[in-house]
Amino acid sequence: MKTLASGVYLESRYPAVSLGAVASEGSVLLIDTPLRTEDLREWQGQLADHGRPRHLVLLDHHPDRALGARGTEVTVIAQDQTRLVMSNWPDTFKGSARPFGAEADKIKRITGVAKAVPELSFSDELLIHLGKRVIVLWHRPGPMPGSIWALLPELHVVFIGDMVMLEEPPFLAEADLERWREALTELSGSKFKEYTLVTSRDGVVDRAAVHSMSRLLGKIEDRLGKLRGGGEAEASALAAQLLKGYKLTTARREAGQLRLTVGLQRLHARRSSAAGD
């Protein structure tokens, strides 16, 4: 577990996502969960010396970070769109039913998904008071409709979820590329110049990574424009081109190929549908 600032922690040893925690006056706010409930219990045990968990913030509804919430007893908080999507999930989750290149694809079957649905949601901004500390949640769609950032203004730390993802290909299946790039432009501005930027996949990144992510999305936008029929073979070929810039193990490359193929197909389908309207 890495200390980012006084009472602010990052844990990156669990599969799929890096987790955040904020402690203040005997209370702890969790940011995202491990996929497995046993890992969540272990994570909470690590934090026991810092206080009792009071809240869990989900930065979006990606199964890798959200399914583990079914194992917590604290108040789960997310953006309205995240709550809406999760409330429509079936109570049984099978990763093999609709694989899209996530760690959650490996889950054969779990039940009790309804327990993970956030109890509290917000539209644009929410302030959480944890002792004397204030955590500000901002809705910043892009990777997903309900993507949010968690800011600690006094400490200049911001958790940005999957907004920057460079070590592996990003998840595109539910992305809005235009709004994603707008959010990255905001993140690269003067307001966040002194901030520590914490991602959910790559950990702490610098401002150069933000610019690299924006360029990557521009490249994806260009590739997307070359999709004609949007079929699997065509999308897979474009995904293979995008994968050339990554150094991945065989297993991770297969997951990345699927992730990009599915993402390009769904982005193309949504655009085609919007054009038809």
CORCORZI-V184907 format. One record per run of one state. SS is the DSSP state (H for helix, E for strand, C for the rest). FROM is the first residue (numbers start at 1). TO is the last residue. Records with the same first field share a line. If there is no record, write none. Layout:
SS=FROM-TO + FROM-TO
This chain:
C=1-1 + 6-7 + 12-18 + 25-26 + 32-36 + 47-47 + 51-51 + 58-62 + 72-74 + 88-92 + 94-102 + 107-109 + 111-112 + 117-119 + 123-124 + 131-132 + 140-147 + 153-156 + 160-176 + 188-189 + 193-195 + 199-203 + 206-206 + 226-231 + 244-249 + 277-277
E=2-5 + 8-11 + 19-24 + 27-31 + 52-57 + 75-79 + 93-93 + 110-110 + 120-122 + 125-130 + 133-139 + 148-152 + 157-159 + 196-198 + 204-205
H=37-46 + 48-50 + 63-71 + 80-87 + 103-106 + 113-116 + 177-187 + 190-192 + 207-225 + 232-243 + 250-276
